Every structure is written in C-alpha cells, then in structure tokens.
Amino acid sequence: MKNILITGASGFIGSFLVEEAITRGYRTFAGIRSSSSQGYLKHKDLHVFEMDFSNSEKLKHQIEKNAAIYGKFDVVVHSAGLTKSTVLDEYYKVNLHNTERLVDALIELDMVPERFVFLSSLASYGPGRGSDPVAETHEQAPITAYGKSKLAAEKMLATKTQFPYVIVHPTTVYGPREKDLLVLIQSLNQHLELYIGNTKQQLSFIHVADVCKAVFLSIEQPITSRNILLSDTVNYTAKEFNDLVKQVLGKKTLPIIVPVPIAKVAAQLSEWVGNLRGRTPVLNKERLKEFQAPNWAVDASLLKNMGFKPDYPLQEGLKHTIEWYKENGWIKK
C-alpha cells in the first residue's frame, strides 16, 4: 500500500481527492491546518495529518514523526492554496512560500516522493490571446495576483533538480460542495441572468470528480516537469453555459448585460462590504479581471492524449451538481 499525502484536504477539491485516493487503495493522509474543518474527512481509513506550513522546522518535524510510523510519502498532491483574498501579499505567502517550505522539507529530509503533483490553475496562464484557446505551450501571462502567485510557485518548482513534479492547471472547477459557481446558479434559479460586457465570453469547465481522475492519471504517467491543462475537453460561451444551467433548473430568465464601468463600481462596493464583514466576496476587483477577460477556452489535447475522457460532460455534471445543491438545501427546489 502506497502512502499519499493530500494537502488542503479540508477544501473543496482536496476533500474529493482524499475520497478518490482511498477508493484507489492508497494509505491516505489528509494534510490540514489545526484550525481546518474536518466535516468531509470522516472516512474510517483516513489519517488526518496536521501541518504547519508557516514554520520550516516544525513542518520537517511533523513529516519526520509521521514517517517514523508509516514510512515516507510515495506521492504528494499539493492542493493547499489561497484562492480568494483582498490582501494581495497573502497569495504569495500561501501559494508560493508555503509550497516552497513543503518541497524543501521533503528534499532536506531525503524523503522526495515518487511524484509531486502541484495543483495550480488556468489563472497562472491568464486568458487566451484572440480566439485561440490556452495551451500548455503558450507564454504564461497571468492577470491576477492569484495567478501570478501560482506561476511564482511553478517557477520555484522548476529550480528543484531531481524533484519529480507535475503541475496540473484546472479551469473552472464545479461540483457538489463548490460555493463560487453556486452564486451564479442561485441567480439563474431566481430568474436573474447577468453578463459583464457581452454574452460571448469563451469559457471552460471541469467537474471535481474529473479533476481527481486527471490528477491520478498524471500520477500514473511517466512524465515529469510538465504542465497539464485540465478541462472537460469542450469549450463554451457564457450564454451556452447559462442555457445549460437554465435547462437543468427548468427556469426562464431575462438576460441583462452589465456595462463594464458599472461592474467595476459593483466590485468595489462588494469588496468594501466584504472587508467590513471579514469575508472575500465572489465579486471583487481582482476577480472582475477574470470576469472581463474574453477568452478562457482550453486546448486539452495533452490531457486527451493521456487517455482522459470526462465522466461528467458539462450537462451531466450540472445535473449531478444541482441535484446535490437541492438535496442539501443550497438552492430551492
């Protein structure tokens, strides 16, 4: 039985990766902070592993202590990261420096895993130029602090010789337990269909279960030091996506196109209210840059060449997700 460490295990994607690892027969360690919720980490075969990424010596001690009992980690999937913040330096503290401390700890302890999978994001590439979908070979030019911090971590990994890493870049991830796309689905469920600028923005999506499938596929592949873009292999316009959601919900709406200047004011106001409440809202000045960008389409050729086929094409994935939302009271039936 191989040992796998999944960091960020209490998060949306991380909790699903944990379930997938257990299903695949790994001895699974859920790497979490001491303050993290364990609501989705109740599996009887799971080892919960508290990690302090902010302190190199403490982190090394925690890894060493665990290895003395169970042996070193054969595989590490680094899913821990910061996706939303209005304090831009926080992205680098978490996404770059915490990642580097983990990698350095494994190297210094002579516990380099067989495979280290870094969960990055399409945001580290930035949007596609013109109408061309984003591809692994494109120059990376992120437009947000989040994307820039992920790219900084990727560049750090590239300096670690003899460290067998793969970087996966999911596009928009959705599925049960996800809360950002939920806001859009709730809006459509209430007959409100908003667009920023126009209805033709190019988008791509991937169900969380298919992210897990792709991650474990990348573990099995004899490739290292590679970027792999993750999507369901199809691209959509914003209108096509909304039409699919409305079809699943059985709702009709009146589309409203919000001019960009008004959206900017709304983002500033949303961020101000969020700061008062101590929360980072879905719509903020950084995220607005992504909402404005016209092209988030993905060229998933490499993923397809690896033998990937989605278990949840978008329409099926939306049915599965919306069903879960309704059953759990996240949207009204």
Buried (B, 14 or more C-beta within 10 A) or exposed (E): EBBBBBBBBBBBBBBBBBBBBBEEEBBBBBBBBEEBEEEBBEBEEBBBBEBBBEEBEBBBBBBEEBBEEEEBBBBBBBBBBBBBBBEEEBBBBBBBBBBBBBBBBBBEBEBBBEBBBBBBBBBBBBBBEEEEBBBBEBEBEBBBBBBBBBBBBBEBBEEBEEBBBBBBBBBBBBBBBBEBBBEBBBBBBEEBBBBBBEBEBBBBBBBBBBBBBBBBBBBEBEEEEEBBBBBBBBBBBBBBBBBBBBEBBEBEBEEEEEEEEEBBEBBBEBBEEBBEEEEBBBBBEBBBBBBBBBBBBBBBEBBEEBEBEBBBBBEBBBBBBBEBBBEEEBBEE
